[in-house]
Amino acid sequence: LTPEALAAATGRERVEQVINTDTLFASLAGPDGICTAGSVFSRADALTTLASQPVPSGEGHPQPLLCGAERLLELTDQFLASRHIVALTGGHKPLYTTVEMLQVQERIATRYAKGLHRGTHLVADRHVDAALARHPHLTAEQQQLVTAWCQRGHRYATAIGRAGAGKTTTVAACAEAWAAADYRVVGAAVKG
């Protein structure tokens, strides 16, 4: 089946999709692009994301990317070599991130460092002790985390753990202690 035969069978001629790679790559590297699921990605991730990325068209509505496998591989390599991308590792399976993601991470790290020992949201021992008494199921490590978050005075606090490790349960005890100390507690999560 040749392109000519296909055009004759469908009554439509093949139209080449015009791709503005600058616009496409900026969109792919933007806040709703490749790093929405995580801060690093592989070439395979870039390929699959690019294949499903809407392409701006002159008709006003983005269209699916219409190209063959060879062109898709070319576009992927052009994207990875673009000004929007930073290679983090080399070797057989390199990892990448976007310039924007690195800027976001830098802002987070700077704010975190500036927020250390600021004397914010401090909680008296009696409120921490009461919250811990209402959560006897917390491990010693979780109890230490509650005490640290409520009494070290850092503007920002972090905890890393696998799913089901008890991060949310630990934060619940902190929230009780902060509320008892008359702080307004608002919860938020990056994922989930």
C-alpha positions as CSV (number, residue, x, y, z in Angstrom):
1,L,0.0,0.0,0.0
2,T,1.7,3.1,-1.2
3,P,0.9,6.7,-0.1
4,E,-0.7,7.3,-3.5
5,A,-2.9,4.1,-3.2
6,L,-3.9,5.1,0.3
7,A,-4.9,8.6,-0.9
8,A,-6.9,7.1,-3.8
9,A,-8.7,4.6,-1.4
10,T,-9.6,7.3,1.2
11,G,-10.1,10.2,-1.1
12,R,-7.6,12.2,1.0
13,E,-4.1,13.2,0.3
14,R,-1.4,12.7,2.9
15,V,-0.7,16.0,4.7
16,E,2.6,16.5,6.4
17,Q,2.2,17.7,9.9
18,V,4.1,20.9,10.6
19,I,5.8,20.7,13.9
20,N,7.3,23.7,15.6
21,T,9.9,21.9,17.7
22,D,10.6,25.0,19.8
23,T,7.0,25.1,21.0
24,L,6.7,21.4,21.3
25,F,9.8,21.0,23.3
26,A,9.0,24.0,25.6
27,S,5.6,22.4,26.3
28,L,7.1,19.0,26.9
29,A,9.7,20.5,29.3
30,G,7.1,22.7,31.0
31,P,5.2,22.2,34.3
32,D,2.6,19.9,32.7
33,G,5.1,18.0,30.6
34,I,7.5,15.1,31.1
35,C,8.4,15.8,34.8
36,T,4.8,15.8,36.1
37,A,5.3,12.2,37.3
38,G,8.9,12.5,38.6
39,S,11.9,14.8,38.4
40,V,14.1,12.5,36.3
41,F,13.4,10.5,33.1
42,S,15.1,8.2,30.6
43,R,15.2,8.3,26.8
44,A,12.4,5.7,26.8
45,D,10.3,8.0,29.0
46,A,11.0,10.9,26.7
47,L,10.0,8.8,23.7
48,T,6.6,7.7,25.1
49,T,5.8,11.2,26.5
50,L,6.7,12.8,23.2
51,A,4.5,10.2,21.3
52,S,1.5,11.3,23.4
53,Q,2.2,15.0,23.7
54,P,-0.4,17.2,21.9
55,V,1.2,19.2,19.0
56,P,0.1,22.8,18.6
57,S,-1.5,23.3,15.2
58,G,-2.5,26.4,13.1
59,E,-6.1,25.4,13.5
60,G,-6.2,26.3,17.1
61,H,-6.6,22.8,18.6
62,P,-3.6,20.7,19.5
63,Q,-3.4,17.5,17.4
64,P,-1.8,14.2,18.1
65,L,1.8,13.7,16.9
66,L,1.6,12.1,13.5
67,C,4.9,10.6,12.4
68,G,6.7,7.3,11.9
69,A,9.0,5.6,14.3
70,E,12.1,7.1,12.7
71,R,10.9,10.6,12.9
72,L,9.8,10.0,16.5
73,L,13.3,8.8,17.4
74,E,14.8,11.9,15.7
75,L,12.4,14.2,17.7
76,T,13.2,12.5,20.9
77,D,17.0,12.9,20.4
78,Q,16.5,16.6,19.4
79,F,14.4,17.1,22.6
80,L,17.1,15.5,24.7
81,A,19.7,17.7,23.1
82,S,17.6,20.9,23.5
83,R,18.2,23.8,25.8
84,H,15.4,22.6,28.0
85,I,17.1,19.4,29.1
86,V,20.0,18.5,31.4
87,A,21.7,15.1,31.2
88,L,22.2,13.9,34.8
89,T,24.1,10.7,34.1
90,G,25.9,9.2,31.1
91,G,26.5,5.7,30.1
92,H,24.3,3.1,28.6
93,K,21.0,4.4,30.1
94,P,21.4,8.1,30.9
95,L,18.9,10.0,33.0
96,Y,17.7,13.5,32.3
97,T,15.7,16.3,33.9
98,T,14.5,19.7,32.7
99,V,16.1,23.0,33.4
100,E,12.8,24.1,35.0
101,M,12.8,21.1,37.4
102,L,16.3,22.0,38.5
103,Q,15.2,25.6,39.1
104,V,12.2,24.4,41.2
105,Q,14.4,22.1,43.2
106,E,16.9,25.0,43.8
107,R,14.1,27.2,45.0
108,I,12.9,24.5,47.4
109,A,16.4,23.9,48.7
110,T,17.0,27.6,49.2
111,R,13.7,28.1,51.1
112,Y,14.3,25.0,53.2
113,A,17.8,26.3,54.2
114,K,16.5,29.8,55.0
115,G,13.7,28.3,57.1
116,L,16.0,26.3,59.5
117,H,15.9,27.4,63.2
118,R,13.4,30.2,62.6
119,G,11.5,29.6,65.8
120,T,8.3,28.8,63.9
121,H,5.3,26.8,65.1
122,L,6.9,25.8,68.4
123,V,4.8,23.6,70.7
124,A,5.1,23.3,74.4
125,D,6.1,19.9,75.9
126,R,2.6,19.4,77.4
127,H,0.9,19.6,74.0
128,V,3.5,17.2,72.3
129,D,3.2,14.8,75.2
130,A,-0.6,14.8,75.0
131,A,-0.6,14.2,71.2
132,L,1.9,11.3,71.7
133,A,-0.3,9.9,74.4
134,R,-3.2,9.8,72.0
135,H,-1.0,8.0,69.5
136,P,0.5,5.1,71.5
137,H,0.9,3.1,68.3
138,L,3.7,5.4,67.0
139,T,7.2,3.8,66.9
140,A,10.1,5.5,68.8
141,E,11.3,6.9,65.5
142,Q,7.9,8.4,64.8
143,Q,7.7,9.9,68.3
144,Q,11.1,11.5,67.8
145,L,9.9,12.9,64.5
146,V,6.8,14.4,66.1
147,T,8.9,16.0,68.8
148,A,11.4,17.4,66.3
149,W,8.8,18.8,64.0
150,C,6.9,20.5,66.9
151,Q,9.9,21.8,68.8
152,R,12.9,22.5,66.6
153,G,11.4,25.6,65.0
154,H,12.2,24.9,61.4
155,R,9.8,26.6,58.9
156,Y,9.8,23.4,56.7
157,A,10.1,19.8,57.7
158,T,10.5,16.7,55.6
159,A,10.1,13.0,56.1
160,I,10.9,10.3,53.6
161,G,9.5,6.8,53.8
162,R,8.0,4.0,51.8
163,A,4.3,3.7,51.4
164,G,2.7,2.5,54.6
165,A,5.6,3.6,56.8
166,G,3.4,5.9,58.9
167,K,4.3,9.3,57.6
168,T,0.6,10.4,57.5
169,T,0.0,9.0,61.0
170,T,3.0,10.8,62.3
171,V,1.8,14.1,60.8
172,A,-1.6,13.5,62.4
173,A,0.0,13.6,65.8
174,C,1.9,16.7,64.9
175,A,-1.3,18.4,63.7
176,E,-3.0,17.6,67.0
177,A,0.0,19.2,68.9
178,W,0.0,22.3,66.7
179,A,-3.8,22.7,67.0
180,A,-3.6,22.3,70.8
181,A,-1.0,25.2,70.7
182,D,-3.5,27.3,68.7
183,Y,-1.9,27.0,65.3
184,R,-4.1,26.7,62.3
185,V,-3.1,23.4,60.6
186,V,-3.6,23.0,56.8
187,G,-2.5,19.8,55.1
188,A,-1.2,19.3,51.6
189,A,0.5,16.5,49.7
190,V,2.7,16.5,46.5
191,K,1.2,13.2,45.4
192,G,-1.7,10.9,46.3
